[in-house]
Amino acid sequence: MAAIDQWLAPLRDSVVGAYFRRAQAWTSPRYRALRSRYYKLDRRERLLLQLGGVIAAGFVAYNLIYLPIVDYQAGLEDEIAARQHDLAEVRQMVVIYQHLKTELTTLEKNTAPPARDFSLSSMLSSAMNGAVESDKIGGISTQPDKPISDQFTQYSAILKLNAINLKQLVDVLFQIKALKVPVVVSNLSVRKHGEDPHAYDVEMTCSVLGKNA
């Protein structure tokens, strides 16, 4: 007890202690007066007063303690839900990134090597050797290069073949497929050549994606 008094001595001598003593001096007589009036009430009045005190305490506890806790929990649940939604979006973005990375790797493998002197028409001309006679090659016209991005350019050429049969057409397509770079054949047009039911005029657009040098 002496130790407690010694520990509290600085507090009693401080400004807080002085304020506490003034507050105690102001509340003590009023507390005694209220207590005296309370004990002068009959049992029923005291019961009603106690009931009112319980109701008031419940009201204060509900508004000052329970509602703030409920609001805090609701806000916390909303925050957790938002974080979970953000996490799901991040995971989805990671999946998309991995997919795009794989597509980019595949795309880079399926492109012509970077070279300033790359010529698709020369490659097609070489591919025709052994597939069709030279007199059946109506022409190979290079199309304007089409920039796809800062890294890639699409090269295109139109190949025209005259009076070839279906076996020669298959050989031509096979030769193009066998090129070292992946050439895509699009806009394939096959028409009968004159009155010969076994000869056809063929026009095809060949394209390849190349890396910029």
C-alpha positions as CSV (number, residue, x, y, z in Angstrom):
1,M,0.0,0.0,0.0
2,A,2.8,2.4,0.9
3,A,4.5,1.5,-2.4
4,I,1.3,2.4,-4.3
5,D,1.0,5.7,-2.4
6,Q,4.6,6.5,-3.2
7,W,4.0,5.7,-6.9
8,L,0.8,7.8,-7.0
9,A,2.4,10.8,-5.1
10,P,3.7,12.5,-8.3
11,L,0.4,12.1,-9.9
12,R,-1.5,13.7,-7.0
13,D,0.9,16.6,-7.0
14,S,0.6,17.2,-10.8
15,V,-1.9,19.3,-12.7
16,V,-4.0,16.2,-13.4
17,G,-4.2,15.5,-9.7
18,A,-5.3,19.0,-9.0
19,Y,-8.0,18.8,-11.7
20,F,-9.1,15.5,-10.3
21,R,-9.4,16.9,-6.8
22,R,-11.5,19.8,-8.0
23,A,-13.8,17.5,-10.0
24,Q,-14.2,15.2,-6.9
25,A,-15.0,18.2,-4.7
26,W,-17.7,19.3,-7.2
27,T,-19.2,15.9,-7.8
28,S,-19.1,14.5,-4.2
29,P,-21.9,16.6,-2.7
30,R,-24.1,16.2,-5.8
31,Y,-23.5,12.4,-5.7
32,R,-24.5,12.3,-2.0
33,A,-27.6,14.4,-2.7
34,L,-28.7,12.1,-5.6
35,R,-28.0,9.0,-3.5
36,S,-30.1,10.5,-0.7
37,R,-33.0,11.3,-3.0
38,Y,-32.7,7.8,-4.5
39,Y,-33.1,6.1,-1.1
40,K,-36.0,8.3,-0.3
41,L,-37.9,6.8,-3.2
42,D,-40.2,3.9,-2.7
43,R,-39.5,0.5,-4.1
44,R,-41.5,0.9,-7.2
45,E,-40.0,4.2,-8.1
46,R,-36.5,2.8,-7.5
47,L,-37.3,-0.1,-9.8
48,L,-38.5,2.2,-12.5
49,L,-35.4,4.3,-12.2
50,Q,-33.2,1.2,-12.4
51,L,-35.1,0.0,-15.4
52,G,-34.7,3.5,-17.0
53,G,-31.0,3.3,-16.2
54,V,-30.7,-0.1,-17.8
55,I,-32.5,1.1,-20.9
56,A,-30.3,4.2,-21.1
57,A,-27.2,2.2,-20.7
58,G,-28.4,-0.3,-23.4
59,F,-29.1,2.6,-25.7
60,V,-25.7,4.2,-25.1
61,A,-23.9,0.8,-25.5
62,Y,-25.9,0.1,-28.7
63,N,-25.1,3.4,-30.3
64,L,-21.6,4.0,-29.0
65,I,-20.2,0.4,-28.9
66,Y,-22.3,-2.1,-30.9
67,L,-23.0,0.0,-34.0
68,P,-19.4,1.2,-34.4
69,I,-18.2,-2.4,-34.1
70,V,-20.8,-3.6,-36.7
71,D,-19.9,-0.8,-39.1
72,Y,-16.2,-1.6,-38.6
73,Q,-16.8,-5.3,-39.4
74,A,-18.9,-4.4,-42.4
75,G,-16.2,-2.1,-43.7
76,L,-13.6,-4.7,-43.0
77,E,-15.6,-7.3,-45.0
78,D,-16.0,-4.9,-47.9
79,E,-12.3,-4.2,-47.8
80,I,-11.5,-8.0,-47.8
81,A,-13.9,-8.5,-50.7
82,A,-12.3,-5.7,-52.6
83,R,-8.8,-7.1,-52.0
84,Q,-10.0,-10.6,-53.0
85,H,-11.4,-9.1,-56.2
86,D,-8.2,-7.3,-56.9
87,L,-6.2,-10.5,-56.3
88,A,-8.5,-12.4,-58.7
89,E,-7.9,-9.7,-61.3
90,V,-4.1,-9.9,-60.8
91,R,-4.2,-13.7,-61.1
92,Q,-6.2,-13.4,-64.3
93,M,-3.7,-10.8,-65.7
94,V,-0.8,-13.2,-64.8
95,V,-2.6,-15.9,-66.8
96,I,-3.1,-13.6,-69.7
97,Y,0.5,-12.4,-69.6
98,Q,1.8,-16.0,-69.6
99,H,-0.5,-16.8,-72.5
100,L,0.6,-13.7,-74.5
101,K,4.3,-14.6,-73.7
102,T,3.8,-18.1,-75.1
103,E,2.1,-16.7,-78.2
104,L,4.9,-14.2,-78.6
105,T,7.5,-16.9,-78.3
106,T,5.7,-19.0,-80.9
107,L,5.3,-16.0,-83.2
108,E,9.0,-15.3,-82.9
109,K,9.8,-18.9,-83.9
110,N,7.4,-18.6,-86.9
111,T,9.0,-15.5,-88.4
112,A,11.6,-14.9,-91.0
113,P,15.0,-14.0,-89.6
114,P,15.9,-10.3,-89.7
115,A,17.7,-9.3,-92.9
116,R,17.7,-6.1,-94.9
117,D,17.9,-8.0,-98.2
118,F,15.0,-10.5,-97.4
119,S,13.0,-11.2,-100.6
120,L,9.9,-13.3,-100.5
121,S,9.7,-13.4,-104.3
122,S,13.1,-14.9,-104.6
123,M,12.2,-17.6,-102.1
124,L,9.0,-18.4,-104.0
125,S,10.9,-18.5,-107.3
126,S,13.3,-21.0,-105.8
127,A,10.4,-23.1,-104.4
128,M,9.0,-23.4,-108.0
129,N,12.0,-25.2,-109.3
130,G,11.0,-28.8,-109.9
131,A,7.4,-28.2,-109.1
132,V,6.3,-26.5,-112.4
133,E,8.0,-25.5,-115.6
134,S,9.3,-22.0,-115.9
135,D,7.0,-21.1,-118.7
136,K,4.0,-21.9,-116.5
137,I,5.0,-19.2,-114.0
138,G,3.0,-16.2,-115.0
139,G,4.8,-13.9,-112.6
140,I,5.7,-13.2,-109.0
141,S,4.8,-9.6,-108.0
142,T,6.1,-8.2,-104.7
143,Q,3.5,-6.3,-102.6
144,P,4.3,-3.3,-100.4
145,D,5.7,-4.3,-97.0
146,K,3.2,-3.9,-94.2
147,P,4.6,-2.9,-90.8
148,I,2.8,-4.8,-88.0
149,S,4.7,-3.3,-85.1
150,D,8.0,-1.8,-84.2
151,Q,9.4,-5.4,-84.3
152,F,7.6,-7.1,-87.1
153,T,6.9,-6.5,-90.8
154,Q,4.6,-8.5,-93.1
155,Y,6.1,-9.4,-96.5
156,S,3.7,-10.4,-99.3
157,A,3.9,-11.5,-102.9
158,I,1.3,-12.6,-105.5
159,L,2.2,-15.8,-107.4
160,K,0.5,-16.5,-110.8
161,L,0.7,-19.9,-112.4
162,N,-0.7,-20.7,-115.9
163,A,-2.1,-24.0,-117.3
164,I,-1.0,-26.3,-114.4
165,N,-2.7,-29.5,-113.4
166,L,-3.9,-30.4,-109.9
167,K,-0.8,-32.5,-109.2
168,Q,1.4,-29.5,-110.0
169,L,-0.7,-27.3,-107.7
170,V,-0.3,-29.7,-104.9
171,D,3.5,-29.8,-105.5
172,V,3.7,-26.0,-105.5
173,L,1.8,-25.8,-102.2
174,F,4.0,-28.5,-100.7
175,Q,7.2,-26.7,-101.9
176,I,5.9,-23.5,-100.3
177,K,5.1,-25.4,-97.1
178,A,8.6,-26.8,-97.0
179,L,10.3,-23.4,-97.0
180,K,12.5,-22.6,-94.1
181,V,10.3,-19.7,-93.1
182,P,6.5,-20.2,-92.5
183,V,4.8,-18.8,-95.6
184,V,1.0,-18.4,-95.4
185,V,-1.0,-18.8,-98.6
186,S,-4.2,-16.7,-98.8
187,N,-6.6,-15.6,-101.4
188,L,-6.1,-18.7,-103.5
189,S,-7.9,-18.4,-106.8
190,V,-8.2,-21.4,-109.2
191,R,-9.8,-21.0,-112.6
192,K,-10.0,-23.3,-115.6
193,H,-7.5,-22.6,-118.4
194,G,-9.3,-22.3,-121.7
195,E,-11.0,-25.5,-122.9
196,D,-8.6,-27.9,-121.2
197,P,-10.5,-29.6,-118.3
198,H,-7.3,-30.6,-116.6
199,A,-5.4,-27.3,-116.8
200,Y,-5.9,-24.4,-114.4
201,D,-4.8,-20.8,-113.9
202,V,-3.9,-20.2,-110.3
203,E,-3.3,-17.0,-108.4
204,M,-2.3,-16.9,-104.7
205,T,-1.1,-14.4,-102.2
206,C,1.8,-15.6,-100.1
207,S,2.8,-13.8,-96.9
208,V,5.4,-14.2,-94.2
209,L,6.0,-12.3,-91.0
210,G,9.6,-11.1,-90.5
211,K,11.5,-9.5,-87.7
212,N,12.8,-6.0,-88.4
213,A,16.5,-5.8,-88.9
